[in-house]
Each structure stands twice: as C-alpha cells, then as structure tokens.
C-alpha cells in the first residue's frame, strides 16, 4: 500500500506542530530561568566581622627557646674544578 500525498502532508503538519510545541517549551524554560532572581545576601554574610589577631610575645622568653642552639654558618657555594680526564668521553653518543 503506497503512501499518498495526503498522508505525507498530514505527517508534515504533525511534525511541524510538534516542532513548534518543543520550541515553545524551550522558550518558556529559558524565559523563566533568566527571569528568576536570587534573593540578595543578608548583611551578615556581606559584612563579616574581622577577627582580631593577638600575638603572645611571652613565648619568646620561654625556657624551651633558650635551650635551642643556632645553626652553624653555611658557606657560599664554591665551584670545584675537576681534571678533564674524569669529565667523560669526547662523544657520549658513540657505542662502547
């Protein structure tokens, strides 16, 4: 049984209606999504009180710190020269 031209037009009308409905649903979702506004943050969240930093200087005078010994002095780097014989081969890419 062959599909007639009237049946093809009927199918196309239904597909067009389905397409339009899908577009309207997408437009409605986007409209409501962008239109929705968030509640403004409360003033407590925006202006948090600053924490006060208190330094206890009495710890610097404790007996524990007086027992510590300073590190020994670190000497600056000195470049040492090796004899040329110990450096390596002339061409390191040649096989042995």
N, C-alpha and C positions, 0 to 999 in steps of 0.2 A: 504494500500500500504506500503510495507516494505521498510526500508531504506537499500540500498545496500552498499557494501563495498566501491564502487567508490565514492558514495556521502559522506560517512564518511571521506575518505581521502581528498576530496575536502574541506570539512568543516574544517578539521585539518590544511590544508595548509593556508586557510584564517585566521584562528586563530593565526597561527604562524607568518604570515605576520603582523597582527595587533599588536601582542606582540612585534615584532622587531621594528615596527614604534613607538610604545609607548616608548620603551627603548631608541631609538634614540632621541626622543623629550626630554625625561628626561635628557639624557646625554648632549644634546645641551643647555638646560636651566642651568644645573649645570656648564658647561664649561664657558658659557658667564657670569654667576653670579659670579664665583670666579675670572674670568679674568678681570672683570670690576674694575678699580682702581678709588679711590676717589681723588679729587683734593686736593693738600696739603693746609693746612690752611694758611691764609695770615699772614704776620709778625705782623700785628696789633692785630690779635686775639691771637697770641702766646705770645707776649711781651706787655702786658697791662701796661700802666704807673701806678706806685704806687701812691696811694692817700696820701697826706700829712695830718697828724693829727695835729691839732692846739688846744691846751688847753687854755681856757680862765680862768686864775687864779684870775681875778678881781671879779668873782662871790663869791669867798670865803670871800671877805671882804664886801659883801653886808649887808645891814641892816636886810634883811629877815633872814639870817643865824644867826645873832647876837641875834635875838629875841628867837631862839629855846632854849629849856631847855634840859639838858641831862636826860637820863633815870635814874630811881633810880636803885640802885645796886641790882642785882639778887643774892639771896643767893643760895649756893650749895644745892643739894638735900640731905635731911635727911630722913632716913628710920624710920618710926614710928612703934612701936610695939603695936599690938592690943592684948587685952586679948584673951586667947584661946577659951573662950566660944562664942565669936562673930564670929569666923572664919567660922564655918559651921558645917555640920553633919560629923559623922565619915565615913559613907559610902553614898555618894551622889546618888548612883545608886539604892538604895532601895526605893520602893514606900512609900508614907506617910502613 
